[in-house]
């Protein structure tokens, strides 16, 4: 069987031979192993406590920038804001997946460890 393949504007004519050991119809292919049912099941929903939805400052410092905005959808560890302490900047990520409900700080504001920075829903 002859096929013409085009790659980056260049055409190539190729000969293709279907060997008798292979299956001619890929839809009839059956795997040679069993897939465990545990792999096919969707993962259970994560239990997220209300206190897990509060993004808190891990250190004392000054808020350099706020990347999060209200009603913004975020995934876990997406950058939310940057805090500077002792001339080092630390990016604070979202604690869980969610939507930003409130931002409690502004750039230039001093924060203490454990202080709420933003809340997710």
DSSP file (Angstrom, degrees, kcal/mol; ACC not computed):
  #  RESIDUE AA STRUCTURE BP1 BP2  ACC     N-H-->O    O-->H-N    N-H-->O    O-->H-N    TCO  KAPPA ALPHA  PHI   PSI    X-CA   Y-CA   Z-CA
    1    1 A X              0   0    0      0, 0.0    15,-3.7     0, 0.0     2,-0.4   0.000 360.0 360.0 360.0 134.0    0.0    0.0    0.0
    2    2 A X  E     -A   15   0A   0     13,-0.2     2,-0.3    11,-0.0    13,-0.2  -0.829 360.0-176.7-102.6 139.2    1.4    3.4   -0.9
    3    3 A X  E     -A   14   0A   0     11,-2.9    11,-3.3    -2,-0.4     2,-0.5  -0.963  18.8-142.7-130.2 149.0    0.8    6.5    1.2
    4    4 A X  E     -A   13   0A   0     -2,-0.3     2,-0.4     9,-0.2     9,-0.2  -0.967  19.2-168.4-112.3 124.7    1.8   10.1    0.7
    5    5 A X  E     -A   12   0A   0      7,-3.4     7,-3.2    -2,-0.5     2,-0.5  -0.935   7.1-155.4-114.9 133.4    2.9   12.0    3.8
    6    6 A X  E     +A   11   0A   0     -2,-0.4     2,-0.4     5,-0.2     5,-0.2  -0.937  15.8 174.9-109.5 129.8    3.3   15.8    4.0
    7    7 A X  E >   -A   10   0A   0      3,-3.1     3,-1.8    -2,-0.5    -2,-0.0  -0.969  68.9 -19.0-138.6 118.6    5.6   17.2    6.6
    8    8 A X  T 3  S-     0   0    0     -2,-0.4     3,-0.1     1,-0.3    -1,-0.1   0.891 128.3 -49.5  52.4  45.6    6.5   20.9    6.8
    9    9 A X  T 3  S+     0   0    0      1,-0.2     2,-0.4     0, 0.0    -1,-0.3   0.411 117.5 111.0  80.2  -2.9    5.4   21.5    3.3
   10   10 A X  E <   -A    7   0A   0     -3,-1.8    -3,-3.1     2,-0.0     2,-0.4  -0.895  57.9-144.3-107.5 133.1    7.4   18.6    1.8
   11   11 A X  E     -A    6   0A   0     -2,-0.4     2,-0.4    -5,-0.2    -5,-0.2  -0.778  14.2-170.5 -99.5 140.8    5.6   15.5    0.4
   12   12 A X  E     -A    5   0A   0     -7,-3.2    -7,-3.4    -2,-0.4     2,-0.5  -0.996  14.8-145.5-130.9 134.3    7.0   12.0    0.8
   13   13 A X  E     -A    4   0A   0     -2,-0.4     2,-0.3    -9,-0.2    -9,-0.2  -0.875  27.3-179.5 -97.0 128.2    5.7    8.8   -0.9
   14   14 A X  E     -A    3   0A   0    -11,-3.3   -11,-2.9    -2,-0.5     2,-0.5  -0.940  25.9-131.5-129.4 150.3    6.0    5.8    1.4
   15   15 A X  E     -A    2   0A   0     -2,-0.3     2,-0.4   -13,-0.2   -13,-0.2  -0.863  23.9-166.2 -97.8 132.8    5.3    2.1    1.0
   16   16 A X        -     0   0    0    -15,-3.7     2,-0.5    -2,-0.5    -2,-0.0  -0.977   3.8-166.3-123.0 132.1    3.3    0.5    3.9
   17   17 A X        -     0   0    0     -2,-0.4     2,-0.7   -15,-0.0    -2,-0.0  -0.974  13.2-145.0-119.7 129.0    2.9   -3.2    4.5
   18   18 A X        -     0   0    0     -2,-0.5     2,-0.2     2,-0.0     6,-0.1  -0.833  22.0-141.7 -92.8 117.3    0.4   -4.6    6.9
   19   19 A X    >   -     0   0    0     -2,-0.7     3,-1.1     1,-0.1    -2,-0.0  -0.477  14.1-123.7 -79.5 148.2    1.9   -7.7    8.5
   20   20 A X  T 3  S+     0   0    0      1,-0.2     4,-0.1    -2,-0.2    -1,-0.1   0.759 107.3  62.0 -64.8 -24.8   -0.3  -10.7    9.2
   21   21 A X  T 3  S+     0   0    0      2,-0.1    -1,-0.2     0, 0.0     2,-0.2   0.739  93.6  78.3 -73.7 -21.4    0.6  -10.8   12.9
   22   22 A X  S <  S-     0   0    0     -3,-1.1     2,-0.5     1,-0.1     3,-0.1  -0.488  91.0-106.6 -88.7 158.9   -0.9   -7.3   13.5
   23   23 A X        -     0   0    0     -2,-0.2     6,-0.1     1,-0.1    -2,-0.1  -0.722  21.0-152.6 -83.7 125.9   -4.6   -6.5   13.8
   24   24 A X  S    S+     0   0    0     -2,-0.5     2,-0.7     1,-0.2    -1,-0.1   0.842  85.0  53.2 -69.4 -34.0   -5.9   -4.8   10.6
   25   25 A X    >   -     0   0    0      1,-0.1     3,-1.9    -3,-0.1     4,-0.3  -0.898  69.4-159.5-107.1 111.9   -8.7   -3.0   12.5
   26   26 A X  G >  S+     0   0    0     -2,-0.7     3,-1.0     1,-0.3    -1,-0.1   0.746  90.9  64.8 -62.9 -21.2   -7.4   -1.0   15.4
   27   27 A X  G 3  S+     0   0    0      1,-0.2    -1,-0.3    -3,-0.1    -3,-0.0   0.704  97.6  55.7 -73.3 -18.1  -10.9   -0.9   16.9
   28   28 A X  G <  S+     0   0    0     -3,-1.9    -1,-0.2     2,-0.1    -2,-0.2   0.439  80.4 121.9 -90.8  -0.4  -10.7   -4.7   17.3
   29   29 A X    <   -     0   0    0     -3,-1.0     2,-0.4    -4,-0.3    -3,-0.0  -0.417  44.0-165.7 -66.7 132.7   -7.6   -4.5   19.4
   30   30 A X        -     0   0    0     -2,-0.1    -2,-0.1     2,-0.0    -1,-0.0  -0.980  22.6-117.0-119.4 132.9   -7.8   -6.1   22.8
   31   31 A X        -     0   0    0     -2,-0.4     4,-0.0     1,-0.1     0, 0.0  -0.270  12.6-133.2 -66.3 155.6   -5.2   -5.4   25.5
   32   32 A X  S    S+     0   0    0      2,-0.0     2,-0.3     0, 0.0    -1,-0.1   0.193  85.7  52.2 -93.6  15.4   -3.1   -8.3   26.8
   33   33 A X  S    S-     0   0    0      2,-0.0     2,-0.4     0, 0.0    -2,-0.1  -0.975  83.6-111.3-146.6 158.2   -3.6   -7.3   30.4
   34   34 A X        -     0   0    0     -2,-0.3     2,-0.6     1,-0.0    -2,-0.0  -0.770  24.3-137.1 -93.1 134.8   -6.5   -6.4   32.7
   35   35 A X        -     0   0    0     -2,-0.4     5,-0.1    -4,-0.0    -4,-0.0  -0.808  29.2-116.5 -89.3 124.2   -6.9   -2.9   33.9
   36   36 A X    >>  -     0   0    0     -2,-0.6     3,-1.2     1,-0.1     4,-1.0  -0.302  13.9-128.2 -62.2 143.1   -7.7   -2.8   37.6
   37   37 A X  H 3> S+     0   0    0      1,-0.3     4,-1.5     2,-0.2     3,-0.2   0.810 106.7  66.0 -61.2 -30.4  -11.1   -1.4   38.5
   38   38 A X  H 34 S+     0   0    0      1,-0.2    -1,-0.3     2,-0.2    -2,-0.1   0.787 100.0  51.2 -64.4 -26.3   -9.5    1.0   41.0
   39   39 A X  H <4 S+     0   0    0     -3,-1.2    -1,-0.2     1,-0.2    -2,-0.2   0.837 109.4  49.5 -77.2 -33.2   -7.7    2.7   38.2
   40   40 A X  H  < S+     0   0    0     -4,-1.0    -2,-0.2    -3,-0.2    -1,-0.2   0.723  92.5  90.6 -80.3 -21.9  -10.9    3.3   36.2
   41   41 A X  S  < S-     0   0    0     -4,-1.5     2,-0.1     1,-0.1     3,-0.1  -0.502  84.7-113.2 -74.1 142.1  -12.9    4.7   39.2
   42   42 A X        -     0   0    0     -2,-0.2    -1,-0.1     1,-0.1     3,-0.1  -0.430  41.1 -96.7 -69.3 151.7  -12.8    8.5   39.6
   43   43 A X        -     0   0    0      1,-0.1    -1,-0.1    -2,-0.1     3,-0.1  -0.333  44.9 -99.2 -66.7 151.3  -11.0    9.7   42.8
   44   44 A X        -     0   0    0      1,-0.1    -1,-0.1    -3,-0.1     3,-0.1  -0.354  48.2 -91.3 -67.1 151.9  -13.2   10.4   45.8
   45   45 A X        -     0   0    0      1,-0.1     2,-0.2    -3,-0.1    -1,-0.1  -0.363  46.0-108.9 -64.7 143.6  -13.9   14.1   46.3
   46   46 A X        -     0   0    0     -3,-0.1     2,-0.8     1,-0.1    -1,-0.1  -0.516  23.1-126.3 -75.2 137.2  -11.5   15.9   48.6
   47   47 A X        -     0   0    0     -2,-0.2     2,-0.6    -3,-0.1    -1,-0.1  -0.760  31.2-173.6 -82.7 112.9  -12.7   16.8   52.0
   48   48 A X        -     0   0    0     -2,-0.8     2,-0.1     5,-0.0     5,-0.0  -0.943  11.4-149.1-114.0 117.6  -12.0   20.5   52.4
   49   49 A X    >>  -     0   0    0     -2,-0.6     3,-1.4     1,-0.1     4,-0.5  -0.479  26.6-113.1 -79.1 154.3  -12.6   22.1   55.7
   50   50 A X  G >4 S+     0   0    0      1,-0.3     3,-1.3     2,-0.2    -1,-0.1   0.864 117.7  56.2 -56.1 -37.4  -13.7   25.8   55.9
   51   51 A X  G >4 S+     0   0    0      1,-0.3     3,-1.0     2,-0.2    -1,-0.3   0.723  97.3  64.2 -70.3 -18.3  -10.4   26.7   57.6
   52   52 A X  G <4 S+     0   0    0     -3,-1.4    -1,-0.3     1,-0.2    -2,-0.2   0.678  92.5  64.3 -74.1 -16.3   -8.5   25.2   54.6
   53   53 A X  G << S+     0   0    0     -3,-1.3    67,-2.8    -4,-0.5     2,-0.6   0.385  82.7  91.7 -88.9   3.5  -10.0   27.9   52.4
   54   54 A X  E <  S-B  119   0B   0     -3,-1.0     2,-0.6    65,-0.2    65,-0.2  -0.892  70.0-145.4-101.6 121.2   -8.2   30.7   54.2
   55   55 A X  E     -B  118   0B   0     63,-2.9    62,-3.7    -2,-0.6    63,-1.3  -0.769  26.3-169.7 -84.8 118.3   -4.9   31.6   52.7
   56   56 A X  E     -B  116   0B   0     -2,-0.6     2,-0.4    60,-0.3    60,-0.2  -0.785  27.2-103.6-114.3 154.1   -2.7   32.7   55.7
   57   57 A X        -     0   0    0     58,-2.4    57,-3.7    55,-0.3    58,-0.2  -0.591  21.8-162.1 -73.5 127.6    0.7   34.3   55.9
   58   58 A X  S    S+     0   0    0     -2,-0.4     2,-0.3    55,-0.2    -1,-0.1   0.681  74.1  23.6 -82.0 -16.7    3.5   31.8   56.7
   59   59 A X  S    S-     0   0    0     53,-0.2     2,-0.4    56,-0.1    56,-0.1  -0.897  85.0 -99.3-141.2 165.8    5.9   34.6   57.8
   60   60 A X        +     0   0    0     -2,-0.3     2,-0.3    52,-0.1    52,-0.2  -0.739  69.2 102.3 -84.8 139.7    6.0   38.2   59.1
   61   61 A X  E     -D  111   0C   0     50,-1.9    50,-3.0    -2,-0.4     2,-0.4  -0.964  68.1 -66.0 176.4-162.1    6.7   40.6   56.3
   62   62 A X  E     -DE 110  84C   0     22,-2.5    22,-3.1    -2,-0.3     2,-0.4  -0.960  43.3-116.6-120.5 134.8    5.4   43.2   53.9
   63   63 A X  E     - E   0  83C   0     46,-2.8    45,-3.6    -2,-0.4    20,-0.3  -0.578  31.0-179.8 -70.8 121.6    3.0   42.5   51.1
   64   64 A X  E     -     0   0C   0     18,-3.0     2,-0.3    -2,-0.4    -1,-0.2   0.879  63.7  -7.2 -89.5 -46.4    4.8   43.3   47.8
   65   65 A X  E     - E   0  82C   0     17,-1.1    17,-2.5    42,-0.1     2,-0.5  -0.994  53.8-142.8-151.9 153.0    2.1   42.5   45.3
   66   66 A X  E     + E   0  81C   0     -2,-0.3    15,-0.3    15,-0.2    41,-0.1  -0.974  17.0 174.3-120.0 117.0   -1.4   40.9   45.2
   67   67 A X        +     0   0    0     13,-2.5     2,-0.2    -2,-0.5    14,-0.2   0.666  55.8  89.2 -93.3 -19.7   -2.1   38.7   42.1
   68   68 A X        -     0   0    0     12,-1.8     2,-0.3     4,-0.0    12,-0.1  -0.534  54.6-172.5 -83.0 143.8   -5.5   37.4   43.3
   69   69 A X    >   -     0   0    0     -2,-0.2     3,-1.8    33,-0.0    31,-0.3  -0.962  36.8 -84.3-132.6 154.1   -8.7   39.3   42.5
   70   70 A X  T 3  S+     0   0    0     -2,-0.3    31,-0.2     1,-0.3     3,-0.1  -0.264 113.5  15.9 -60.0 140.1  -12.2   38.7   43.7
   71   71 A X  T 3  S+     0   0    0     29,-3.0     2,-0.4     1,-0.3    -1,-0.3   0.497  90.5 140.0  71.5   9.7  -14.2   36.1   41.7
   72   72 A X    <   -     0   0    0     -3,-1.8    28,-2.7    28,-0.2     2,-0.4  -0.676  51.8-131.2 -80.6 132.6  -11.0   34.7   40.1
   73   73 A X  E     -G   99   0D   0     -2,-0.4     2,-0.3    26,-0.2    26,-0.2  -0.708  32.1-178.1 -84.0 133.6  -10.9   30.9   39.9
   74   74 A X  E     -G   98   0D   0     24,-3.2    24,-2.5    -2,-0.4     2,-0.3  -0.933  20.1-140.8-132.3 154.9   -7.6   29.5   41.2
   75   75 A X    >   -     0   0    0     -2,-0.3     3,-2.4    22,-0.2    19,-0.4  -0.754  49.5 -71.7-107.6 160.0   -6.1   26.0   41.5
   76   76 A X  T 3  S+     0   0    0     -2,-0.3    19,-0.2     1,-0.3    21,-0.1  -0.258 120.6  12.6 -54.4 133.7   -4.1   24.8   44.4
   77   77 A X  T 3  S+     0   0    0     17,-2.8    -1,-0.3     1,-0.3     2,-0.1   0.428  85.3 146.0  75.4   4.1   -0.7   26.5   44.6
   78   78 A X    <   -     0   0    0     -3,-2.4    16,-1.9     1,-0.1    -1,-0.3  -0.495  64.8 -93.9 -62.6 140.1   -1.5   29.2   42.0
   79   79 A X  E     + F   0  93C   0     14,-0.2    14,-0.3     1,-0.2    -1,-0.1  -0.376  50.8 169.0 -61.5 127.8    0.4   32.4   43.0
   80   80 A X  E     -     0   0C   0     12,-3.3   -13,-2.5     1,-0.4   -12,-1.8   0.775  60.0 -25.4-106.2 -43.9   -1.9   34.6   45.1
   81   81 A X  E     -EF  66  92C   0     11,-1.4    11,-3.3   -15,-0.3    -1,-0.4  -0.973  54.7-116.8-162.8 171.8    0.5   37.2   46.4
   82   82 A X  E     -EF  65  91C   0    -17,-2.5   -18,-3.0    -2,-0.3   -17,-1.1  -0.976  20.4-166.0-124.2 132.9    4.1   38.0   47.3
   83   83 A X  E     -EF  63  90C   0      7,-2.7     7,-3.3    -2,-0.4     2,-0.5  -0.946   8.7-150.3-116.6 137.9    5.5   38.8   50.8
   84   84 A X  E     +EF  62  89C   0    -22,-3.1   -22,-2.5    -2,-0.4     2,-0.3  -0.924  20.6 167.3-109.8 132.6    8.9   40.2   51.4
   85   85 A X  E >  S- F   0  88C   0      3,-2.6     3,-1.5    -2,-0.5   -24,-0.1  -0.976  70.8  -7.1-143.2 128.2   10.8   39.5   54.6
   86   86 A X  T 3  S-     0   0    0     -2,-0.3     3,-0.1     1,-0.3    -1,-0.1   0.889 128.8 -56.4  52.9  44.6   14.5   40.3   55.2
   87   87 A X  T 3  S+     0   0    0      1,-0.2     2,-0.4     0, 0.0    -1,-0.3   0.640 116.3 112.4  64.0  18.5   15.0   41.3   51.6
   88   88 A X  E <   -F   85   0C   0     -3,-1.5    -3,-2.6     2,-0.0     2,-0.4  -0.975  59.5-141.1-119.9 135.9   13.7   37.9   50.3
   89   89 A X  E     -F   84   0C   0     -2,-0.4     2,-0.5    -5,-0.2    -5,-0.2  -0.801  12.8-165.3 -99.4 136.3   10.4   37.5   48.5
   90   90 A X  E     -F   83   0C   0     -7,-3.3    -7,-2.7    -2,-0.4     2,-0.5  -0.980  12.8-142.3-121.6 124.0    8.1   34.6   49.1
   91   91 A X  E     -F   82   0C   0     -2,-0.5     2,-0.5    -9,-0.2    -9,-0.2  -0.740  14.8-149.4 -85.4 128.3    5.3   33.7   46.7
   92   92 A X  E     -F   81   0C   0    -11,-3.3   -12,-3.3    -2,-0.5   -11,-1.4  -0.873  14.0-155.7-101.5 125.7    2.2   32.5   48.5
   93   93 A X  E     -F   79   0C   0     -2,-0.5   -14,-0.2   -14,-0.3     2,-0.1  -0.543  29.7 -84.4 -99.0 164.5    0.0   30.0   46.7
   94   94 A X        -     0   0    0    -16,-1.9   -17,-2.8   -19,-0.4    -1,-0.1  -0.436  31.6-142.1 -64.3 135.7   -3.7   29.1   46.9
   95   95 A X  S    S-     0   0    0    -19,-0.2     2,-0.3    -2,-0.1    -1,-0.1   0.832  78.3  -3.5 -72.1 -30.6   -4.2   26.6   49.7
   96   96 A X  S    S-     0   0    0    -21,-0.1     2,-0.2   -43,-0.1   -19,-0.1  -0.910  89.8 -77.6-147.7 171.0   -6.9   24.7   47.7
   97   97 A X  S    S+     0   0    0     -2,-0.3     2,-0.3   -22,-0.1   -22,-0.2  -0.517  77.4  97.7 -69.4 144.3   -8.8   24.9   44.4
   98   98 A X  E     -G   74   0D   0    -24,-2.5   -24,-3.2    -2,-0.2     2,-0.4  -0.994  69.8 -67.5 168.9-164.3  -11.6   27.5   44.5
   99   99 A X  E     -G   73   0D   0     -2,-0.3    22,-2.5   -26,-0.2     2,-0.3  -0.971  48.6-109.8-121.3 134.6  -12.8   31.0   43.7
  100  100 A X  E     +C  120   0B   0    -28,-2.7   -29,-3.0    -2,-0.4    20,-0.3  -0.482  37.4 173.5 -67.4 122.8  -11.4   34.1   45.5
  101  101 A X  E     +     0   0B   0     18,-3.2     2,-0.3     1,-0.4    19,-0.2   0.792  64.2   1.2 -98.1 -38.1  -14.1   35.5   47.8
  102  102 A X  E     -C  119   0B   0     17,-1.6    17,-2.5   -33,-0.1     2,-0.5  -0.993  51.9-149.3-153.7 144.8  -12.1   38.2   49.6
  103  103 A X  E     -C  118   0B   0     -2,-0.3    15,-0.3    15,-0.2   -33,-0.1  -0.984  13.1-172.8-114.9 121.9   -8.6   39.7   49.6
  104  104 A X        +     0   0    0     13,-2.9     2,-0.3    -2,-0.5    14,-0.2   0.445  60.2  53.1 -98.3  -1.8   -7.8   41.0   53.1
  105  105 A X        -     0   0    0     12,-0.7     2,-0.3     4,-0.0     6,-0.0  -0.869  59.3-154.0-132.6 164.1   -4.4   42.8   52.3
  106  106 A X    >   -     0   0    0     -2,-0.3     3,-1.9   -43,-0.0   -43,-0.3  -0.924  42.5 -78.7-131.6 157.7   -3.0   45.4   50.0
  107  107 A X  T 3  S+     0   0    0     -2,-0.3   -43,-0.2     1,-0.2     3,-0.1  -0.303 117.7  28.7 -56.9 138.9    0.5   46.0   48.7
  108  108 A X  T 3  S+     0   0    0    -45,-3.6     2,-0.3     1,-0.3    -1,-0.2   0.236  89.9 128.0  94.2 -12.2    2.7   47.8   51.3
  109  109 A X    <   -     0   0    0     -3,-1.9   -46,-2.8   -46,-0.2    -1,-0.3  -0.572  58.3-127.4 -80.6 138.3    0.8   46.3   54.3
  110  110 A X  E     -D   62   0C   0     -2,-0.3     2,-0.3   -48,-0.2   -48,-0.2  -0.634  28.1-165.6 -81.0 141.9    2.7   44.6   57.1
  111  111 A X  E     -D   61   0C   0    -50,-3.0   -50,-1.9    -2,-0.3     2,-0.3  -0.934  10.5-143.3-129.5 153.8    1.5   41.1   57.9
  112  112 A X    >   -     0   0    0     -2,-0.3     3,-1.9   -52,-0.2   -55,-0.3  -0.719  42.5 -79.5-107.5 160.6    2.1   38.7   60.9
  113  113 A X  T 3  S+     0   0    0     -2,-0.3   -55,-0.2     1,-0.2     3,-0.1  -0.395 118.3  17.3 -60.4 134.5    2.4   34.9   60.7
  114  114 A X  T 3  S+     0   0    0    -57,-3.7    -1,-0.2     1,-0.3     2,-0.2   0.348  88.3 142.2  86.3  -5.9   -1.0   33.2   60.5
  115  115 A X    <   -     0   0    0     -3,-1.9   -58,-2.4   -58,-0.2    -1,-0.3  -0.487  59.3-108.9 -69.7 135.1   -2.7   36.4   59.4
  116  116 A X  E     +B   56   0B   0    -60,-0.2   -60,-0.3    -2,-0.2     3,-0.1  -0.445  37.1 176.6 -64.8 132.8   -5.5   35.8   56.8
  117  117 A X  E     -     0   0B   0    -62,-3.7   -13,-2.9     1,-0.4   -12,-0.7   0.781  64.3 -14.8-103.5 -42.1   -4.5   37.1   53.4
  118  118 A X  E     -BC  55 103B   0    -63,-1.3   -63,-2.9   -15,-0.3    -1,-0.4  -0.978  59.1-131.3-158.4 163.0   -7.5   36.0   51.3
  119  119 A X  E     -BC  54 102B   0    -17,-2.5   -18,-3.2    -2,-0.3   -17,-1.6  -0.955  15.8-157.1-124.1 138.9  -10.4   33.7   51.5
  120  120 A X  E       C   0 100B   0    -67,-2.8   -20,-0.2    -2,-0.4   -67,-0.1  -0.803 360.0 360.0-111.1 153.7  -11.6   31.1   48.9
  121  121 A X              0   0    0    -22,-2.5   -21,-0.1    -2,-0.3    -1,-0.1   0.295 360.0 360.0-122.1 360.0  -15.1   29.6   48.3
